Amino acid sequence: MTIRKFFLVYAACCGLLLTSAVRADENPLHKGGFHYNEAGQTPPQGDGLYKDLGGSEKIAAFTSDFVGMIVKDDQIGHFFQGVNTDRLTRMLTAQFIELSGGPASYKGREMAETHAGMGVTNADFNRLAEVLQIAMDRQDVPFSTQNRLVGLLASMQRDVVTK
């Protein structure tokens, strides 16, 4: 197992679900359509990850690349058939910026609501994370910074994986 795969699997295994119904403006552990748990990963308190990711422009660039790859991916592309990719790119960009401590606010649905009934497996979730890391590699995001974002997203696994 490569070091990258180890860290990817490790980050995916660290996710825990918070079942609170408190909204983002009332709970700093609610960001990007997900309720973080004190026992698991928590969103950053400052904008350090946002800056390390390269700010809005670089996040938008790797997100656009990411969406372009996932819709064509042999394993997970079927989940995105008929999806408005421009809207998906905008929503994911806002989500990544907000999660990383940047100046955006994700206005989409909760992750559990969005993925209910889709039949996403752990393998699908892990493939999505792998493709995101490939997109960040293409934008020269340092590996340690990639792992910080992937770690935040890994906490969403229980809300996304439904099968």
C-alpha positions in Angstrom: 0.0 0.0 0.0 1.4 3.4 -1.0 1.8 6.1 1.6 -0.8 8.2 -0.2 -3.3 5.3 -0.1 -2.6 4.7 3.6 -3.3 8.4 4.4 -6.4 8.4 2.2 -7.8 5.2 3.9 -6.8 6.6 7.3 -8.5 9.9 6.7 -11.6 8.1 5.5 -11.7 5.9 8.6 -11.5 8.9 10.9 -15.0 10.2 10.1 -17.7 10.4 12.7 -21.3 11.7 12.4 -22.8 14.4 14.5 -26.6 14.2 14.5 -27.3 17.7 15.8 -30.0 19.8 14.0 -28.3 23.1 14.9 -27.7 25.4 11.9 -24.2 26.7 10.8 -24.8 30.2 12.3 -25.6 28.6 15.7 -22.9 25.9 15.6 -19.3 26.4 14.5 -19.1 22.6 14.0 -21.6 22.8 11.1 -20.0 23.7 7.8 -20.3 22.8 4.2 -23.6 20.9 4.7 -22.3 18.7 7.4 -22.3 18.5 11.2 -18.8 17.8 12.5 -18.3 15.9 15.8 -15.9 16.9 18.5 -14.6 13.3 18.6 -13.8 13.4 14.9 -12.4 15.9 12.5 -13.4 19.6 13.1 -13.4 22.4 10.6 -10.5 24.8 10.8 -10.9 27.8 13.1 -8.9 30.2 10.9 -8.2 30.6 7.2 -4.8 28.8 7.2 -6.0 25.8 5.2 -7.8 28.1 2.8 -4.6 30.0 2.2 -2.5 26.8 2.0 -4.9 25.5 -0.7 -4.1 28.7 -2.7 -7.3 30.7 -2.1 -10.5 30.9 -4.1 -8.9 30.9 -7.5 -6.8 27.8 -7.0 -9.7 26.0 -5.2 -12.0 26.9 -8.1 -9.4 25.5 -10.5 -8.9 22.2 -8.8 -12.6 21.8 -8.2 -13.3 22.4 -11.9 -10.7 19.8 -12.8 -12.1 17.4 -10.2 -15.7 17.7 -11.5 -14.4 17.1 -15.1 -12.7 13.9 -14.0 -15.5 12.5 -11.8 -18.2 12.7 -14.4 -16.0 10.7 -16.8 -14.7 8.2 -14.2 -15.5 4.6 -14.9 -16.3 3.8 -11.3 -18.2 6.8 -10.1 -19.2 8.7 -13.2 -22.7 7.1 -13.3 -23.6 9.1 -10.1 -23.2 12.3 -12.1 -25.3 11.5 -15.2 -27.7 14.3 -15.9 -26.1 16.5 -13.2 -25.6 20.2 -14.0 -21.8 20.2 -13.8 -21.5 24.0 -13.7 -23.7 24.1 -10.7 -21.9 21.1 -9.1 -18.6 22.9 -9.6 -19.9 26.1 -8.0 -21.4 24.2 -5.1 -18.3 22.2 -4.4 -16.1 25.2 -4.8 -18.1 27.1 -2.1 -18.1 24.0 0.1 -14.3 23.5 -0.1 -13.7 27.3 0.5 -16.1 27.3 3.5 -14.7 24.1 4.9 -11.1 25.4 4.6 -11.9 28.6 6.5 -12.3 30.9 3.4 -14.8 33.6 2.6 -17.6 31.5 1.1 -20.8 30.0 2.4 -22.1 26.7 1.1 -25.8 27.1 0.5 -26.5 23.6 -0.7 -28.4 20.7 0.9 -27.1 18.7 3.8 -24.8 15.8 2.8 -27.2 13.1 4.2 -30.1 14.6 2.3 -28.1 15.0 -1.0 -26.8 11.4 -1.0 -29.8 9.5 0.5 -30.8 6.6 -1.7 -27.8 7.0 -4.1 -26.2 3.7 -3.1 -22.7 5.1 -2.6 -20.3 2.5 -1.3 -17.1 3.0 0.6 -15.1 2.2 -2.5 -17.0 4.9 -4.4 -16.3 7.4 -1.6 -12.6 6.5 -1.6 -12.4 6.8 -5.4 -13.9 10.3 -5.1 -11.2 11.3 -2.6 -8.5 9.8 -4.9 -9.7 11.8 -7.9 -9.8 15.0 -5.7 -6.2 14.4 -4.8 -5.3 14.0 -8.4 -7.0 17.3 -9.2 -5.1 19.0 -6.4 -1.9 17.4 -7.6 -2.5 19.0 -11.0 -2.8 22.4 -9.3 0.4 21.8 -7.3 -1.3 21.7 -3.9 1.2 20.2 -1.4 0.4 16.6 -0.3 0.1 17.6 3.4 -2.4 20.3 2.5 -4.4 17.8 0.4 -4.6 15.5 3.4 -6.0 18.3 5.6 -8.9 18.9 3.1 -9.5 15.2 2.5 -9.5 14.7 6.3 -12.3 17.2 6.6 -14.3 15.5 3.8 -13.7 12.0 5.3 -15.8 13.0 8.2 -18.7 13.1 5.9 -18.4 9.5 4.9 -21.2 8.2 7.1 -23.6 10.8 5.6 -22.5 10.0 2.0 -22.0 6.2 2.0 -25.5 4.6 2.0 -24.7 1.1 0.8 
